[in-house]
Amino acid sequence: MHLDLNLLTALDALLDERSVSAAADRLHLSQPAMSRTLSRIRRATGDQILVRTGRSMLPTPYAEQIRDEVHQLVTRAQAVLSPTAEVDPAALERTFTLQCNDVIADALLPRLAAELTDSAPGVRLRFLGEADTTVDELRRGHVDLQVTDAAPRHADTRSTTVLTDTLAVVGHHDLPHDPSTWEGFASLPHVVISRRGRVHDRVDDLLDAQHLRRRVAFTVPTLALALRTVAAHHLITVVPRLLTGHALPAPLRGYPLPGPAPAVPAVLAWHARHDRDSAHRWLRTLITDTLAAVTRAPGAAGTAPVPEPMG
């Protein structure tokens, strides 16, 4: 029997997306072409694979049963066929998509811009903000690399911790209360940074242990907005210390947290299908080295008069 292994790639996308149109977009095919491919898969397997229910499509029991196995087969095939030769950055022509929050992007972009413009002019980087959902963009193939604060959940996703930061408080030089004490920290109005609009985070867990609560005056999606808001009045915000020290405007300074500063890892993650991709490995190394250099740069601990290093 002649088998078209391209059907496995299409089947993997269909089972992941549960949508013919979304799978077509993912594989850069037209919707009619993907519909024809689904028909071929149905004939090959003797199963409907996806069944329309209202406006959505649901996988059949057989499709659910084979989903992980199909994904593993596709991942292994991509790894086998990936190039293993050393990459020449100067000759590389490729677009990479990196997903991270604005703090990581602010630390990476200026340094990567200087490096890539000189040594890899054919490389294009697309930066995406953190997603509003928990959809696994790496597994779907929409993103090449992610930098988050947690290791990925799936066994076919690889990761390494490229930086470990700690939390610090940022506010005016002349705050009415000292935020380096628990009472002062809790009494000042807070600006919370959250892409998804959350008002409760690990800081509230620290306050709970002290039987204290804070007042969240503003929730904003980016560090830049948080710093502008804090600079306008006697508010405070909690930020990664190493990654934001260089970004503090003149009216602001850093303060230590009242208690031990929790570790905040920066985890670089990618899908297993890129393990042997030499260009991908080159970019992973470049990002790792760049973030390591951020922690060694003058001013990484914050602007004066910052207290003694925390942690």
N, C-alpha and C positions, 0 to 999 in steps of 0.2 A: 504494500500500500504506500503510495506516494504521500508524504506529509509535508505541508507548508508550515515551517516553524514560525513564520510571521504571524500565523494565527494565534500562537501562544502570547505574543506581545499584545495583540489586539484583545485577546481574552483577559489578560491581566489588567489592561486599562478599563475594559468594560466592567469587570468585577469590582475594581476599585472605585470607579466613578458612578456606577449604577445608572448610567445615562449614555445613550448613543451619541448625542451631540457633544457632551463633555469629553467622552473618550475620543471623539473625532478631533476636537480641539487639541487635546493632549498629544495626539499622534500626527497632528498637522494634516489631517485628511478631511475630505468633504463629508457631510452627514450621509448622503446617499452611499458613498463608498464604504463608510463604517456600517451602515445598515446591511449592505451586501456581504460584508465580512462576518457580521453576526449571523446571517443566514447560512454561510459556509460553516461556521463553528457549530451551529445547530445540527446541520447535516452530518458533520464529522463526529459529534458526540452523541447524537440521538437524543439530545435534551434541549429544552427551550432556553436554558441559561438565565435569561432575564424575562420576566413576565410583567406586562403593564398592569398597574393597579392605580386607577385614577390618573393623576398627572405624573406619577412616579413609576419607576420600574424596580421590581424586587427580584433578587436572585432565587433560583430554585434551590431545593435542598441539595441537589447534586452540585450546583455551582458553589454553594457555601462550603461543601465538603472539600472541593478541590482548590479553593481560592488560595490558601497559603502555599500549597504545593506548586501551583502555577506560578505564583510570584517568585518562589525560590528557583524554579527552573529558568525563568527569564533572567533573574539576577545572575545566576551561574553562567548562562550563555553570554550575557553582556561582559562578564568578567573574563571569560575565555577569549572573546574576540576583541578585548580592549588592547590598544597598543602598549608595549612595555619598553620601547626605546626611550632613551633620555630625551627630554624636550629642550629645544633651543628657544628661550623666551623671545629673542629678537626676531625669530621667524614665525612665531606662533600667531595665528589668526583665529580668535575664538571669543565668544561672549560667555561670561559666567554670571550667574544670578546668586547674590548673597542676601540672606534675610537676617536682620538683626534689629535691635532697638536703636534709638537715636544716639544714645551714649556711646555704644560701640562704634556706630557709623562715624560719629564726630572724632573719635580717637583714630580710626583707621584711614578715613578718606584723605586727609592732607598728606599723610606719609605714603599711602599707596599711589596717590596721584603723582608724586615726585618720582617714585620708583618705577612705575609702569610707563610713564611718559618717556623716560630715558632708556629703560632696558627692554620693555615689551610694548612697543607702540601699537601693535596689532591686537592687543588684549582689551576687551571692553567689559566693564563691570556694571551690572545692574543691581542697585541696592533697593531692597524692599523692606518696608517697615514690618514690625511684628504683626502677625495675623490676628484678627478679632475672634477667630475660632481656633479649635484644637485640631483642625485638619492637618494631616501629615504631608506637608508640601514636598519633603524629600522623597517620600515613598511614591508620590504621584509624579515625580519628575519635573515639577514646576520650579524647584529651587536646587541649586548645586550644593550650597553650603548654608548652614545656619549657625548663628552664635546665640546661645540661650544660657539660662542659669541652671539648667538641669540636663542630665544625660537623657538621650532618647529612650523610648520604651521598647521599640521593635528590635528583634534579634538581627534583622538585616540592615540596621543602621549603625554606623561606627561613630565614635566620638573620642575626643581628648580634651582635657582641661588645659586651656592655654593661658589662663590668668586667674589668680585668686585675689579678689579685692575685699575691702571691708567697708562698712557703712560709716558715714560721717554726717554731721549736721551742718547746714549752711544757713546763715542769717546775717543781719547787719552787725557792724562793729559795736553799736550802742543799743543792743536789745534791752528792754526793761527787765527781763529775767534771764538768768544764766542757763542756757539749754544744756550745759554739761552736768547739771543736776537733774534728778528725776522730776522734782517738783517744778523747776523752771521749764524743763522740756515739755511737761504735760500742760503747763499753764499758757504757753504760747500757741497761737493759731497755726495750723499746719497746712502746707501745700503738698498734696500727694501726687506722685507721678504714676499714672496708670494708663496704658493704651486702651484698656477695656473699661475704664471708669470705675475701677474698684476703689473703695475707701478703706478697706481693711487689708493689712499686709503684715509682714513679720514684725514690724515696729509695734503694732498693737499687741502682739504676743509678749513682747518685752515689757510693755506697760502693764499688761494683765498680771504678770508676775510680781509687779510692784503695787498691785491693787490701785492702779491709776488709769485714767482714760484721757485721751486728747480730743481736741476739737478740730475736725478737718474743715477748713474754710473753703478750700478749692481743690478740685481734682483736675489735673491737666494731663494731656497725652505725651508731652515731651519734656526733656530736661531744660531746653531753651526757654520754654514758656514758664516752667517752674522758677527758674532763676530770675526772669524778668518780673514775675509776680512778687517774689520775695524781695527783690531790690526796691519795689515800690512802697513797701510798708514793713512794719515789724512782724513779719511772719518768718517761719522756718520751713525747711524741707530737708529730707534725708536722701542722700545720694551716695553712689559708689565713690570712695575717697580718691583712689589712684587715678581713675578715669576722668574725674571732673575737676581735679585741682587746677588744671591749666585754664579752665573755662570760666572761672569766677570773675565777674566784673568787679570794678574797684570798690563799690560800697559794701561788698560782701566778704565774709571770711568763713573759714571752716572751724567747727567746734567738734570735740570728741563726743561720742555718745556717752550718756551717764554710766552705762555698764559696758561689759565686754562687747566689742563690735562683732556681729555675726559675719562669718565668711560668705562672700558672694562670688561664686565661681563663674567664669566665662567658659562655656563648653562649646567647642567647635564640632559640628556634626555633619555627616555626609552619608549617602547611601552606599551600601556594600558594592554596588555595581561600578563605583568609581575607584575601588581600591587599587587597581592596577593601571589606572589611567595616569600616564606620566604628567600630562599637563595639569590634571587635577591635583596630583601630589605636589607639584611645584607651587601651585597657588596656596594649598594648605600650609606648606612650609613658610611661604611668604607672609601669610596672615599670622601664623604663630609667632614668627620672629618679630613682626611689626608690633603686635600687642605686647610681647615681652619687652621691646624697646620703650614702649609707653611707660611702663612701670619704672624704668631706669632714668627717664628723662627728668631734667631739672624742673621742679615745680609740680611733679606728679603727686606729691603728698599734699598739695594745696598751696594757696597763696598766703603770704605773711599777713597778719601774725597768727599762723596756724599753730596749735599746741603740738606737743611732742607726738611722734608717730603712735598710732593706735594698734592694738592687736597683740 
